[in-house]
């Protein structure tokens, strides 16, 4: 007779797991593990449905909603009709009431051979436009941050669904079994919280590993809390994990009907991953080996850009080490007032690091098979909120992509003359997701998971691939 089952053991001995790594365990194969713990890695890499244009994604997420009409979607009519009423109808449902048209406080300039218009908020990105595809007709369905974030990150603003990174992890696995397939750096814990990077009903091993950055004494560092424990030696950890495995086998033998315990098995999978990460992740987080010129490229030597520059450089290091999907978040672009002051400050924090990341990927040959994405949960209204602000606008906003087989120096889709609605070649959020999956070699209609009596997918029952942006 067993003295206790696995759940009882976890309840009674939970404090003892403090000696283990945050997400811990084992060797790559059972034969390589002298403790006899099984080691079939659920994150092992595998091919998609067809040849991929890119192997990995870096998603630069601007939480709060930067104004598209003040960044990358130039609208001369806003200047011409500044202060006048919007000559078209406003949406039936609005997050808040807005007034008359408000011109952009920034000048727009044409850059590169493509002549793309970019505002003075993003001069560094502007110099990279010949490597970029702009999509200026994205539209969603939710005016509130919480619903809009969930829509962008999970495909649903109503139900609990797996995040895009989790779907990609499920579909392709990782390129490096010692690292997770999905990493999120400084994600928001509001507006949907962990659901924005969770796995929902997919196996929990596909949820994101969260990395936090902090700044002390003028230096930005990144870490995964409790990843390493110097007091717990490797051989001791293996013995502890061997005990867990033995208890797992006992449980399955004694009660075959309940052998599938996904929650506990996922926890053990995460222990195994973190055990492997202990040897590789600390080296990736150590940026001291990067040259001075590279650190300057990302703006790490400057106070205003050091934090986000560190995140972008870390994203490159994680991607080149085999992480399939890296999301880097920056907040908080929600200027219902003080638009000029706050957009200026926020853009200064990210412009140079973003351009540095794009250039660094390109010069290392990584941009060819890495898809770099910039965007947010929605854009902002061309009409004024108060005297110096803009409200949420999910009806038209801009994303841009670089690398990963997309066209260079290209613009697709248009919003109307004022930037309120997507007007030509509209791209719904589901279309955006379908396109990203296609670039990675995944058919969004075939990437499904059976749960609750039906097959689910990231794009629900909609979505069309935007073939026109492919090179």
N, C-alpha and C positions, 0 to 999 in steps of 0.2 A: 504494500500500500504506500502511495506517495504521501509524505507528510504535508505537502502544500502544492498547489498548482502554480502556474506561471504568474497569474495575476496577483495571487497572494504573495508570491516571492517579490514581485515588483513593489507591492504596497509596503511590505515589511522591510525591504532592503533598499528602498529608493534612495536613501541618503548616501548609500555606498557608491552610487553611480557618480558622485562628485569626483571620485578618483579616476573616472574614465574621461575620455575626451568628449567634447560636446556632441559630436556626431561621430561615432567611433567604430572601429573594429579591424579587421583581419587581413589576411594575405590575399593575393589575387586568385589563387587556385587552391582547391582542397589538398592537392598533392604537395603543395609548397608549405602547408601549414602543419607543423608537427603536433599541434594540439588536436587535430582532426576536425576542426570546425569547417563546415561547408562554405564554399566561396564562389558560387555562381553569381556574378555581378549583375544585378538587374539594370545597371546603367551601361552595360557593354554596348559599344557603338555598332550600328548596323545601317545598311543602305536604306534609302528612301524608295519611293515608288518609281522614280525615273532619275536620270542623271541630274545632279544638282548644279546650279550656278554658283552657289555659295555653300560653305561648310558651317558657317557660324554667323551669329548676329550680335551686334552691339547696339542697344537701344538707348538713346539719350532722351530721357523723359523729363519734360519741363512742366512739373506739377503746378497747376493753377491756371494755365491757359494763357500763354503769351499772345499778344494781339497780332494776328496775321497781317492786318492792314498797316501795322507799324513796323513790320520786320521784312517779310518776303513777298507780300502781295500788294504791289503798288497800285494805288487808286487815285489818279489825278482828280477825279470828280469830287473827292472829299475836300480837296483844297479849293476847288472852284465854287463849291456850294457850302463851304464851311458856315455853320450857324443856321442853315436853312433846314426846314422839315424834310425828312426822308420822303422822296417822291414815290415810293412804293410802299405797299402795306407791310407792317411789322408782323412777326409771327403771332399766331393766335395765343400761344402759350409762351410767356417770357419769364425768365427768372426774376426780373425786376423791371420797372418802367424806366425807359430812357427818353431823352429829349431829342434835340436836333442833331444834324450831322456834325462831326468833330474831325477836323483835319488832323493829319499826323504831325506831331511836334518835330519829327525828324525828316531830313531830306533823304531822298532816294537817289542812288547813283547806279549807273550801269557798269558791270564788271565783266572782264574776260572777253574771249572771242564770242561767247554766246550772248553777251549783252544783257545778262540777267539783271533785273532791278533788285537792289538790296538796300535797306535803310542804313543810316549811319550808326544804328545800334550794333551792327554786325560787320564791321569793316574787314576783320580777319577771315570770317567765313565768306564774305564777299569775294575775296581774292581766290577762293577755291571753287567758284561756281562752275567752272568748266569740268569739274569732276562730279557734279551733282545733278540729280533729277529732282525737280520740284513737282509736287502734286498739290495743286491749288484748289481742288474741288472736293476735299474730304468733307463728309457730313455724317453726323450721328443722330441720336434720338433723345438725349437727356440734357436738360439745362442745368442740372445740379452737379457739383463736383463728384459726390459719391457715386451716383449712377453713371456719370460720364467716365470716371476712372475705371469702374468695373467693365463698362462697355469696351473701352480700349484694351484693357488688360485681359479680359476673360471672354469677350464677345456677348455678354449678357449684362444688362443693367437691372435685371429683375430677380434672377435665380443665382444660387451658388454654383459656379462653374469653374473648371480648371483654368488657370492662367495660360496665356500664350506660351510663356517659357516652359511651363509644365507639359503642354501638348508637344512642343518641339523636343523636349527631353524624352517623353514617351515614344515619339516617333523615330528618333535618331540615336538616343543615348549620348554618351560622352566620347570624346576622342582620347581621353586620358582617364583611366580607371582610378587614378589616385586623386582625382578632383571631381567635384560635382558637375553635372551637366548644365545647371541653371544657377546663376549667382545674381543677386540683386544688391546693389551698393546704395546705402542710405535711402531705402524706400520710405514712403510715407506710411505711418501707422494710423492715419486717419483716412476718412473718405473711402471706406471699404477695407482699410487695414490689410491684414495678412491675406485676405481673399484676393488681393491684387497680385500676389505672387504665390498663392497656394496651389494645391493639386486637386482639391475637392474630392471627387470620387475616383480619380486616377490613383494608382499606387503612390503612397505618400513620399516615396523616395524621390519623386519627380518635382516636389515643391522646391522653391528656391532656398539656397543657403544665403543667409543675410550677413552682409559685411557692413560694419559701421566704421566711419572715419571720425577722428577727433583731433583737435588742435591744441597743442601745449608748447609753450615757450617758442612760439613762432614757427612750429613744425607740425605738419599734418601726418598722421599715421593711420593705418588701417589694420583691423584685426577681426578675428572671429573669437568671441569670448570663450574661454575654457577649452580652446582647441588642444593645447598642450598642458600637461601636468608633470612638472619635473619630479615630483615626489613619487610618481607611479611609473616604474620602469616598464620597458616594452614587454619583457617576459612575464611580468606580473599581470599586465593587461591581457596578455594572451591566455593566461590561466583563468582569469576572470571571465573572459569571453568563452572559453571552453566550458566553463560551468554553465553559462547561459545556454550554450548549444546542447549540452547534455540534458538540462531541464526541459528544453524545447522538445527533444526527442522523446523523453519520458511522457510528456503531455500528449504528444501525438500518438504514441503507442497505447496509452491508457484510454484515450478518448478520441478515436479516429474521426468521429462525427464533427468534432470541433477543431480539427487539425488546422483549418485555415483561419488563422487569427491575423487579419491583415494589419491591424493597428500595432500589435506586438512585433510581428515580423518586419514591419516597416521601421520600427524603432531599432531593431537589431541590424537591419540593413544600414541605417544611418550611423550606428556605432561602427560598423565595418568601414564605411566610407571615411569617417573621421579618423579612424586608426591609420588608414592609408595616407590621409591628408597630412598627418603630423610630420611626415618627412619632406613633403613637397610644398605645401602652402606657405610656411614661413619664409622660404626663399623667394617666392613670388611676391610676398608683401614687402620684402626688403628692397626698397628702391635705391639704396645707396650705390649699387653697382651701375646705375644708369649714368651716362656721361652728362657733363654739365650742359652741353649743347641740347641734349634731349630734354633735360629738366627745364631749360629756358624755353624750349619750343612749347611746352605745356603750361608755361607760366608759373611753375612751382617756386621760382625765385621771387615772385611778387606777392604781396600781402593779399590783394583782392582776388587773385586767380589761383593761389596755392591750393586751396581746398578742392575745388572742382578739377584743377589740373591733376592733382594726385589721384582723384577718382578715375579720370580718363586714362591716365598712364597705367593704373592698376587694371583697368578694363582691357587695355591692349595686352598686358602681360598675362592675364587670365585667358584671353582669347587665343593667343599664340601658344599657350600651354595646353589647350585642348578643351576649354570650357565652351559648350555649345551656344549658350545664350547668356549674355551679360547685360543687365539693365542698370543704368546709372541715372539716378534721380536728382533733380535740382528744384528747389522751392524758394519762394512761393510767388508765382506770377499771377496774382489775383488782384489786379489794380482797379477796384471800383472807384478809387480816388488816387490822387498822387501818381497818375500814370507816368508822367514824364520823369519824375524823380526816381520812382522804383524800377521802372523798366530800364532806365539808364544804369542804375546800380546793378541790377541782376544780369543784364546783358554783358556788362564789363566783367562779371565773374566767370562767364562761360564762353564768351566769344573766342578768346585766344586759346583756351584749352581744347575747344571743339575743333578749331582749325588745326591745332597742333596734332590732335589725334588723327585727323584725316590725312594730314601730310606724313605723319609717322607711319601709318599703315601703308600708305602708298610707296614710300621709299624703301620699306622693308619687303615689298612684294606681297603683303598680306591683304591689301584692298581687293585684289582680284577674286579672292574666295571668302571675303568677309563682307557682310551687308551691314553698313552703318546707317542707322535711322535716327532722325530727329523729329520730335513732335510732342503733342500734349493731348489732354482730354477734350479740348475744344479751343476755339478762338475767342475773339471778343467783338462786340458790336461796333459798327462804324458810327453809331449814334452815341451821344454823350450821356454818361451817368454823373450827375452833378456838373461841376465845371471842368474837372480834369480826371475823368475816369471812363471806363468802358465796362459794360456788363458781359456776362457769359454769352457765347454764341456757338451752339453746336451745329448750326445750319450751313456753315462754310468755315473751313480752316485749312491750314497748309501743313503738309509733311514734306520732308525731303529725305532722299536716300542717296547713298554713294557706294560704289563697289558692287560686288555680288552680281555682276552681269547686267546691271541697269545702265541706261544710256548716260552719257556724260554731257553736261551743258545743255540740258533738256528741261522743258516745262510741259506738264500735262494737266489738262483741265483748267477751268476758269470759274471764278465766282462772278457775281453780277458787278455792275459798275461801281458799287459801293462796298462790296465785300460782305453783304449780309447773307446771301444764299449761294450755294453751289449752283452754277448755271449751265456749264457745258462739260461733257465727259465726266459726269458725277461719279465719285468714288465713295461708296458707303464704307463704314468701318468693317463690315463683313468682307467687302471686296479687298480692302487693305490686308486683312488677315489671310485671305485666300492667296493673295499675291506673294506675301512673305513666305508662306508655306511652300508655294510653287518654286520660289527661288531656291529653297532648301531641298528641293526634290520630293516634296510631299504633296499629294493630291488631297486637297481639303475635304473632298467628298468621301475619300477612302480612309482618312485618318479618323477613326471612330473608336468609341469605347462603349461596350454594352453595360448599361446600368439602369436599374429600376424598370426593366422590361422594354427598353428601347435603346437604339444606338444614338450616342451623342457625338457632336463634333464641335470644333471651335467656332465654325461659321453657322451653327444651328441648321437651318434649312435654306440658307441663302448664300450669297457670295459668288463673285465672278472674278477670275484672274485678269488683271490689267496688263494684257500682253504688250500694249503699246509702249511701255516704259523699258522693255528689254532691249539690250543692245543686239 
